[in-house]
Amino acid sequence: MELRLYNNLNRQLEVFEPQDPNRVTMYVCGPTVYNYVHIGNARPPVVFGVLAGLLRRRYGKLVYARNITDVDDKINNAARELGVPIAEITGKYAQAYAEDMGRLGVAPPDVTPHATAHIPHIIAMIERLIEAGHAYAAEGHVLFSVPSFADYGKLSRRDPEEMLAGARVEVAPYKKDAGDFVLWKPSSPDLPGWPSPWGVGRPGWHIECSAMAAAHLGETIDIHGGGVDLQFPHHENEIAQSTCAHGGRTFARFWLHNGLLNFGGAKMSKSIGNVALVHELLEQHPPEALRYALLSAHYRQPLEWSEGLIEQCVRTLDRLYGTLRDLGDVPVIEPIVPVAIEAALCDDLNTPAALAELARIAGEARKAESPIARASLKAELLGGGLLLGLLQQSPAAWFGRGGDEGDDARIQALVDERNAAKQARDFLRADAIRKQLAEEGILLEDTAQGVRWRRA
């Protein structure tokens, strides 16, 4: 089946064919590491991680890069406020980001380039832009000349004249044109800086991604992903500087952008304070439920984040894992990816349709009676979950979340004692045990396979 992706560069669904089937390339913009990330920042790693898995399944070889921005004014400000070295801030939060993404079931990318490790690449790219007449040095700065690139604004569909007119409210005196953006800026002794032909300084944000993508993936990459809020100016500027630095070659063939998360009716943003930090959410909710929630809407659409959404996802996963628990007597077999789930993901990563198919398979499995049907449906449930990064833990681990093995054994012993009390018609003891478990947050449910328990 064909893989179709919505290419924002052309504003249409297009059949994806890599330029080299033996080496598919994808770059996704990663975090600026100065604090814990909010759940909106987790949407690109989750959804594009699903795409990475799909590409590997179809083509075998994928080189997937997701960067770390570890030189930025926000980092400088955070270090200054705490009175610590820059590296202490970036090291702490880069590690926290990796751990948080891992708990969300996000597989690490093939390459995690850090901006500070690519200063020579950045300087070399800036030098090429100056030599080609697309950039200029002024007062310790180097700026990209926007008028030198005729296609500027093509990705975001913004008219260059309108953009420049809007930018003339505040114009730095060293700019030749109001829309020109910084490639390099000078650093005072209290800021991180590197020697360059233009003095000690540090790179601008946009040039970092262009240099890192070229260093690890090549001058033309297959797919570039990120949040829709990066479309302008970040991705627009990446296209301009990469195209001009590489002699007019296409920078990225496909541009994919995920929609934003809304929280309380407004865009989730640290600047306005309406954020839900991944670090905190992971302590409050099952990580897999957070992942399910991020996949519950189509990646290009906005997603309204709420406690209700998380609770709904927990209940859905309860049903799915409950199905696997009921299939516990079916021997473990090789997972099978259902055709309908792969087809949904090949249709521009339609995760809602894939999740609906997963629920349909679980429903069929609960009704199946023959050993062959039950085995086949269990294999499809596990295979479909694998492609989505779901249902990869044991039902016991899911329902026993928040406890340890000893506590799980204690709870099971109480459940068994309650069952024995009911059989002996000692209903007073049976009710007392149910009440005790309820007070501990343990819910009991009667099924055809007997009494099941789970933590609320």
C-alpha angles and dihedrals in degrees: 000000000000122000109226122190131182105245109205090197090069098021094233145093110267134183108252117228117165120232087234115023089198093058117029113184130207132173124191124185110246133199134296099234108223100108142002112297123244124235091261088063088056095060097079095050091047100046097036088045087061088050090050090055091048092050091050090050092052102037107017098217118069127161105203120185126189113177136217117220103212100163115062140122091252089058090048091052093048092050092047093050092052095038094233134124117274092243091059090060097044095043094051097048097039088056092046090050092051091049094047093050090048091054089051089058095253111151113222115259119248091250130027104186118193117212094226090058091057104053092120090052090049094049091048091051092049090050090054091050091052092047091051092051096249097110139034139196121238130168095340092314130104117208134189113237105231095192088059091069111066095194095056108137096026095117097047094035091233121146110239092221092054091047092050093046091054092048096055093084090086118018123175110231093234093059119101090201130021094237097051112119133211122263096169132012133188121257126215117221092266093057131070111267144165131206114259139161086268097049134270108328148118136253127266116246099251098053092054095069093045092053095044093047092051093046095054107022107026137251093296119039130190102227134016117188139183145121119312089241088068094058090092128060102351102050093034089055092046090056093049098049096039094048092048095044091052100049097262097311118150110264101202125005096202126033115197123185128186121215122249129259118245122208121189091354096305136088110277106248137156089218092065096033101237096125137132109208117223090220091060097039090055090059092050104041140030106275092225091057089055090051091048090051092053089053095044095089128048108272094238093054127079115258123216107220119210144144087252091059091052092048091050090051091050090053091048091051089047088060094046095047089042088058091051090048090053088051091053092115091059110097117250108262138173111290116247120210106225114235092228093055093048089047091053092052091046087057095077094298095300095187095167089060090046092051091048089053090049089055091048092053090049090052091052091048092054090055097041117110108174117085091231094053093045091050093047094048092047089053090050093047091053093041094049090047090050092057090051096041092247138119094026097128126072119268088241090057092047096049092039094052114147094026138083131236093264092051091046090053091049091051092047089050090054091049090050090048090051091051090051091048091053092050089051088049090241091142093163091063092041091053091046091055092048090051092048092051092046090054088053090052095255115141122203125205130184115229136169087260093053135265115338126193135202139170114257 
